[in-house]
Amino acid sequence: MARMTLSRYLIEEQREKGVITADLKLLIEVVSRACKAISIAIGKGGLGGVLGEAGSDNVQGEAQKKLDVLSNEYLLEANEWGGHLAAMASEEMDLPHTIPHRYPQGEYLLLFDPLDGSSNIDVNISVGTIFSVLKCPEGADLSTPEAAEQAFLQPGTQQVAAGYTVYGPTTLLVLTVGDGVVEFTLDREVGAFVLTRSAMRIPEDTKEFAINMSNRRHWEAPVQRYVEEMQAGKEGPLGKDYNMRWVASMVADVHRIMTRGGIFMYPIDAKTRDKGGKLRLMYEANPMAFLVEQAGGAATTGYRRILDLQPEKLHQRVPVILGSKNEVLRVTGYHG
Ligand code: P6P
């Protein structure tokens, strides 16, 4: 059978299944093209003069890498002329980017973390792009970037698509349009994303956990208990030995879990409590939670299902526990 490319997958989802519209198909294709350009820029590394600091800070007060700024620009430029978007929001921009009047406005809202884990860039560890798609509410006020923020504040259950790209040994695009999860691998010779996994499923049990152990003294009691039980191994209450991984690049850690199972935790802790957590709800936790649930996993804050949260601010942070369903339900149960 001919190779299934991203374009063909999207055409089938639109024409044969009616799962997506032509505009959503265009949106995803345009995002995938921007991610190809990001992959090429990253692949040049020091030879492309794009490593290191940009000399500016983002809305989170984090020093921006040159590739953070470049990736953000690629995604903005690729998406503003197509007529499929009403506005865009990014980790790298304080306010939403409304579509210039010279272009037609569409019905979708695109949110993204253009380069997640960029602190790993300079040490050649996998990073990625995370994106989420919502429908723009009827009659939304998009007259100014400040006014447009309100249109984005929808629970994760409202997402119509979500995905990530991992820029690693290979460049992968993992996508859901609400019809399961599929993985495409970038064929660099042809420049096409080719289907390499259909119907991705996260095993409901696991022996692998991902958490930044250096924060241990700051965790709440339920997470302390859970990690101690895993570290107790076969002789402990969980009756099996666990392994640990922490890439400190959410996309890389989540992709491992999407592929072979595991549990990822960035819980609320004493260090991040006043900010509400470390990871951002709208363009990190929500898209990843949508993908994880579509693959048979679970995603909570420890207290609530992430996709049910009603956002109050575009850049709000949230605790994240996601992955193999039975482990997520166990530690969520410990939170009472
Ligand atoms: P820490 C990267 O900066 C990021 O936002 C996620 O990709 C990653 O999971 C997390 O932060 C790593 O945080 O505290 O371990 O550096």
Boltz pocket constraint, residues with backbone or C-beta under 6 A from the ligand:
constraints:
  - pocket:
      binder: B
      contacts: [[A, 116], [A, 117], [A, 118], [A, 119], [A, 212], [A, 248], [A, 249], [A, 250], [A, 251], [A, 253], [A, 266], [A, 278], [A, 279]]
      max_distance: 6.0
